[in-house]
Amino acid sequence: MNASLKTPSVTEEAQKQTMKHTCEHHAECMKVIQAILDDEATEAEKDHFRENMDKCIPCIEAYRLEKCIKDSLSSKVQKKPCPQNILNTIISKING
């Protein structure tokens, strides 16, 4: 057997040690993930998330799951314009 296939490299081992397996800011991270996926995040939020995502397994997994869900829904939903009469009714009720 080839021992190199079973033994992780030094960089892989160092990377595993620096990865967080729990996220102490999960609620805040989820808000940022949603903002990023909705294209509403600020550049500072995006930069901060990019830096932390490389170190936090729960955030990586949450981002991938949320992105997968959003992509799946986007491919299934047909985007159609709202009929003008419905739009007029809604506007009149709001201004009502």
N, C-alpha and C positions, 0 to 999 in steps of 0.2 A: 504494500500500500504506500501511496505517496503521502508523507507526513505533512507536506505543505498544503494539501487540500483540507486537512482537518485543523491545522493550527492557524488561528487568525493572525494577520500581520500586526505589527506594532501599532500602525495607524488605526486599524480597525479596533484593536483593543482600547486604545486611547479614546477613540470616538465613542465607544460603548460606555466608558467610564464617565465621559462628560455629558452624556445624554441624560436628561431628567425623565424619570418614569412617572412622576406626579407633577401636576401643575397647580401651584398655590394661587394662581390668578385665573382660574378656568372661566369664570363668568365674564371677566373683562376680555379675556382672549376670544371667547365666543362672539362677543359684540364686535370686536375688531375683525374677526374672520367673516362675519356677516357683512360688515361694511365693505371689506375688500371684495367679496364676491358680488355685492350689489353695486360695485364701482362707486362707493360713496366715502371711502377712506381717504384721509389726508395723506400726503407724502410722508409725513412724520410717522403716522400709524403704520403705513406700509413698510417703511424702513425698519421700525422697531420690531414689527412682526417677522420680517425676513431674518433679522439677527437672532431672534429667539426661537424661531421655528426650527432652526438647525440644531437646537439643543433640547427641545421638548417633545418627547414622543407623543403625549396626549394631544398637543396642539397640531402636530403633523397629521395624526390620525383624524382629528376633528376636521381639519381643513380638507383633507382628501375626501372624507365622507360627505361633508356639506357641498363640496364642489361637484362630486359625483351626483348627488341628489339634484342640485340645481341644473346641471347639464342634462340629466335624464328628463327632468320636467320640461326644460326648454325645448327639447327635441320632440316632446309629445304634445305640447300646447300649440294650438294654432292662434296666431295673432291676427285678429280682425278688428277693423275700426268700429267704433261704437256708432250706431245709427244716429243721425242728427236729431230725430224726434225724441229719442231717449235722452240724449245729451241736453236738449232744451228743457225737458221735464225735470231733470236733476238740477240744472242751473236755476230754474224757476223756484223749485222747492228750497234750495239753499238760500236764494235771495229773498224768498217769501215772506 
